[in-house]
Amino acid sequence: MTRRARSVLLALTCVLALGLLSARVANVNAQTDAGVTDAPAPRPLRHAQIHARSFTLSGHDYLAAEGGDLDADGRDEVLLVRAGAVGVVRVPLHGASLEEVASLALPVVTAPLFGRRVFATARVRERVARVRISERATEFELSLHDGAIALREEPPPCGPHSYPLGDVCGVRVEGRDYFASELLPLPGRAQPRAASSSFYSRRARSFPRDDGAPTEVEAVVSPSGRLSVSVGDRAASLLGVGAALALGDLEGDHEPELLTSEDVGPDGDERLLLFRLRLRDGRLTRLYRSAPLTGRVLVAGSGDLDGDGDDELFAIEEFEDDSSARLWVLP
């Protein structure tokens, strides 16, 4: 064999060895990725990585939040509900500060709270918001006129002891969940975990199938931390979620997404969780899990906050020092 032939053979051998090594490395990487993902990677939202934005909220003890176009400008505002006040804010298209549109103090409450966590339900339809707060006997109807909130009290549609949750009325949960936040530890035992809520969170909405027929989706979080989702006659269930719950369509593809939180107890790090719900079989796939949060998440909602026709999902994180709160917006 000539010197030139030996050189050519050596070069071909090196190329072949490098190719086999590259294939082996790629295979190892693929096996490693498959081991750490808990579901097949979904197609990216709008061909970009999911990225949550956050904004500082003044005040604390938020009970409900919901999106709706209260001023008919083509973009949804966020209605914020607390026991003693309601407010409307607008999420900026760019920038780091919320625009405070309006706020209004609510009448002073004289009814006792019995030590239970207060909660509220809020819904926005055709520029009118309706709010029910658990320790109040009436429902509030709110509208926005010339940058100010107009408020009117009305009898609640579900009666004095039930609360509107879309097309159904909810009843406050009694029993263990009622007392969970008041339990005291035995000597030498750890502090019992406080219940996230004494009430169910529920979201229901219709999404069109490929043939145009509507598909009803219902999602419920129980006070014990179970997420139950039903699509027609199919159902999915997941344990260990927090009280917050939002339902929307982030991409406009008629495949809904769910935003909730991870209920890890008072000594752990809570996180935001985003799921996609597949309408054809009711399967839940986790799309996003946030970095650890320092506060608790008990309130979430949805709305078209940027006016592009697709939903955004948002949640409120509250801190132990009660100094402020944080609004998280996805994607």
C-alpha positions in Angstrom: 0.0 0.0 0.0 1.4 3.4 -1.0 1.8 6.2 1.5 -1.0 8.2 -0.1 -3.4 5.2 0.1 -2.5 4.8 3.8 -3.2 8.4 4.5 -6.7 8.2 2.8 -7.5 5.1 4.8 -6.5 6.7 8.1 -8.6 9.8 7.3 -11.7 7.7 6.5 -11.2 5.7 9.7 -11.1 8.9 11.8 -14.3 10.3 10.1 -16.1 7.0 10.8 -15.0 7.0 14.5 -16.1 10.6 15.0 -19.4 9.8 13.5 -20.0 6.8 15.7 -18.9 8.9 18.8 -21.3 11.7 17.9 -24.2 9.3 17.4 -23.5 7.7 20.8 -23.3 11.1 22.6 -26.6 12.2 20.9 -28.2 8.9 22.0 -27.0 9.4 25.6 -28.3 13.0 25.7 -31.7 11.8 24.3 -31.9 9.2 27.1 -31.0 11.7 29.7 -33.7 14.2 28.5 -36.3 11.5 28.4 -35.5 10.6 32.0 -36.1 14.1 33.4 -39.2 15.1 31.4 -42.5 13.9 32.7 -44.4 14.2 29.4 -43.5 14.5 25.7 -42.4 18.0 24.9 -45.3 20.0 23.6 -45.1 22.4 20.7 -43.9 25.8 22.0 -46.5 28.5 22.6 -46.2 30.9 19.7 -42.9 29.2 18.8 -41.3 30.7 21.9 -40.3 29.5 25.4 -43.0 30.1 28.0 -42.0 33.1 30.1 -43.9 34.5 33.0 -44.0 38.2 33.7 -44.6 39.7 37.2 -45.9 43.0 38.4 -46.1 44.4 41.9 -49.6 44.8 43.4 -50.3 47.2 46.3 -52.2 45.9 49.2 -52.8 42.3 50.2 -55.5 39.6 51.0 -56.8 39.4 47.4 -59.8 37.1 47.2 -60.6 37.0 43.5 -59.2 38.2 40.1 -60.9 38.1 36.7 -60.2 39.5 33.3 -62.8 41.5 31.3 -63.1 44.4 28.9 -64.8 46.9 31.3 -64.0 50.0 29.2 -64.7 48.5 25.7 -61.2 49.3 24.3 -60.6 45.8 23.0 -58.3 44.8 25.8 -59.3 43.1 29.0 -58.5 44.7 32.3 -58.0 42.8 35.5 -60.6 43.1 38.2 -59.1 42.7 41.7 -61.3 41.9 44.7 -60.4 42.3 48.4 -62.7 42.1 51.4 -62.8 45.9 51.7 -62.1 47.2 48.2 -62.3 46.5 44.5 -59.9 47.7 41.9 -59.2 47.6 38.1 -55.7 47.5 36.7 -54.3 47.2 33.1 -51.3 45.0 32.3 -48.9 47.0 30.1 -47.8 45.7 26.7 -44.3 46.8 27.6 -42.8 47.9 30.9 -42.8 46.7 34.4 -45.6 48.6 36.1 -49.3 48.0 36.1 -51.6 50.9 35.2 -54.1 51.5 38.0 -57.4 52.3 36.2 -59.8 52.7 39.2 -60.4 51.6 42.8 -63.3 51.8 45.2 -63.7 51.0 48.9 -66.5 48.7 49.8 -68.9 49.2 52.7 -67.7 48.1 56.1 -68.5 44.5 57.0 -70.3 43.9 60.3 -70.9 40.2 59.9 -68.5 37.9 61.8 -66.1 35.8 59.9 -66.0 32.8 62.3 -62.2 32.4 61.8 -62.5 31.0 58.3 -60.6 32.2 55.3 -62.7 34.7 53.3 -63.2 34.0 49.6 -64.9 35.7 46.7 -66.3 34.9 43.2 -66.0 37.3 40.3 -67.3 37.2 36.7 -67.3 39.8 34.0 -69.8 39.8 31.1 -70.5 42.6 28.6 -68.7 45.3 30.5 -70.4 44.4 33.8 -68.7 42.7 36.7 -70.5 40.8 39.4 -68.7 40.0 42.7 -69.8 37.9 45.7 -67.7 38.0 48.9 -68.3 35.3 51.4 -69.1 37.3 54.5 -71.4 39.7 52.7 -75.2 39.1 52.3 -75.5 40.9 48.9 -73.8 40.7 45.5 -72.1 43.7 44.0 -72.6 44.7 40.3 -69.7 46.9 39.1 -69.2 48.9 35.9 -66.5 51.4 34.8 -67.6 54.9 33.7 -65.2 57.7 32.9 -62.4 56.1 34.8 -64.4 55.5 38.0 -66.2 52.4 39.3 -69.9 52.5 39.7 -71.3 50.0 42.3 -74.7 48.6 43.0 -75.7 46.0 45.6 -78.2 43.3 44.5 -79.6 40.1 46.1 -77.3 37.2 45.3 -78.6 34.9 42.5 -77.8 31.7 44.4 -79.4 32.7 47.7 -77.9 33.8 51.0 -75.7 30.7 51.6 -74.5 29.8 48.1 -72.1 31.4 45.7 -72.2 31.6 41.8 -69.6 29.5 40.0 -70.6 30.0 36.3 -73.7 27.9 35.7 -73.9 26.4 39.2 -74.0 27.5 42.8 -71.3 26.5 45.2 -71.7 25.9 49.0 -68.9 26.5 51.5 -67.2 23.3 52.7 -67.7 22.3 56.3 -65.8 19.7 58.4 -62.0 19.2 58.4 -61.4 22.0 55.9 -63.3 24.5 58.0 -61.1 23.9 61.0 -57.8 23.2 59.3 -56.4 26.7 59.6 -57.2 26.8 63.3 -55.6 23.5 64.4 -52.9 23.5 67.1 -50.1 21.0 67.3 -49.6 18.5 70.1 -46.5 19.1 72.3 -43.4 18.0 70.3 -45.4 17.7 67.0 -45.1 19.8 63.8 -47.6 22.6 63.1 -50.5 21.2 61.0 -50.7 22.4 57.4 -53.3 25.1 56.9 -56.0 24.4 54.3 -55.6 26.5 51.1 -59.3 27.2 51.1 -62.6 26.2 52.7 -64.3 26.5 49.3 -64.1 24.9 45.8 -62.5 26.7 42.9 -64.3 26.0 39.6 -63.9 27.0 36.0 -66.2 26.0 33.1 -66.0 27.0 29.5 -66.9 25.8 26.0 -64.2 25.1 23.4 -64.9 24.3 19.7 -63.7 21.0 18.3 -62.2 20.6 14.8 -65.7 20.0 13.4 -67.0 23.2 15.1 -69.1 21.4 17.7 -68.7 22.8 21.2 -66.9 20.8 23.9 -67.7 21.6 27.5 -64.8 21.7 29.9 -65.1 21.8 33.6 -62.2 22.1 36.1 -62.6 22.0 39.9 -60.1 22.2 42.7 -61.3 20.8 46.0 -60.2 22.1 49.4 -58.2 19.0 49.9 -56.0 19.8 46.8 -57.5 17.6 44.1 -57.8 19.0 40.6 -60.5 17.3 38.6 -61.0 18.0 34.9 -63.9 16.7 32.7 -64.2 16.9 29.0 -67.5 15.4 27.9 -67.5 11.9 29.3 -63.7 11.8 30.0 -62.1 12.9 33.2 -58.6 13.5 34.6 -57.5 14.0 38.2 -54.4 15.3 39.9 -53.5 15.6 43.6 -51.4 18.2 45.4 -52.5 21.4 43.7 -53.3 24.8 45.4 -56.5 26.7 45.6 -55.9 28.9 42.6 -57.4 27.9 39.2 -57.6 29.6 35.8 -58.8 28.2 32.4 -58.1 29.8 29.0 -56.8 29.3 25.4 -53.3 30.8 25.2 -52.7 30.1 21.5 -56.2 30.4 19.9 -56.0 26.8 18.8 -59.1 25.7 20.8 -57.0 23.5 23.1 -57.4 24.9 26.6 -54.7 25.5 29.2 -55.0 25.4 33.0 -53.0 27.5 35.5 -52.9 26.3 39.1 -50.2 26.1 41.8 -48.3 23.3 43.5 -49.5 22.8 47.1 -46.4 21.9 49.0 -47.4 23.1 52.5 -46.2 26.0 54.7 -42.6 24.9 54.9 -42.0 24.3 51.2 -41.7 26.3 48.0 -44.9 26.8 46.1 -44.7 27.0 42.3 -47.0 27.9 39.4 -48.1 25.0 37.2 -49.4 25.3 33.6 -51.1 22.4 31.9 -52.5 21.7 28.4 -55.8 19.8 28.2 -56.3 17.7 25.1 -59.9 17.8 24.1 -60.0 14.5 22.2 -59.1 12.3 25.2 -59.1 14.6 28.3 -55.3 14.2 28.9 -53.4 16.7 30.9 -49.8 17.6 29.9 -47.7 19.8 32.0 -46.2 22.6 30.0 -44.5 24.8 32.6 -43.4 24.7 36.2 -42.2 28.0 37.7 -39.1 28.5 39.8 -39.9 28.4 43.6 -42.0 31.2 44.9 -41.6 32.9 48.3 -45.3 33.5 48.9 -48.6 31.6 48.5 -50.9 31.5 45.5 -54.7 31.4 46.2 -56.2 33.4 43.4 -56.0 33.1 39.6 -57.9 34.2 36.5 -57.8 34.7 32.7 -58.4 37.3 30.1 -57.2 38.8 26.8 -54.9 41.3 28.4 -53.0 42.5 25.3 -55.9 42.5 22.9 -54.5 40.0 20.4 -57.5 37.6 20.6 -55.8 35.0 22.8 -56.1 34.5 26.5 -53.5 35.2 29.1 -53.6 33.3 32.5 -52.6 35.1 35.6 -52.2 34.4 39.4 -51.6 36.5 42.5 -48.7 35.6 44.9 -49.1 36.9 48.5 -46.3 37.3 51.0 -46.3 36.6 54.8 -45.4 40.2 55.7 -48.6 41.5 54.1 -46.6 44.4 52.6 -47.6 43.8 48.9 -48.5 41.1 46.4 -47.3 40.1 42.9 -49.3 39.5 39.8 -47.9 36.7 37.5 -48.9 36.7 33.9 -48.4 33.8 31.4 -47.2 33.3 28.8 
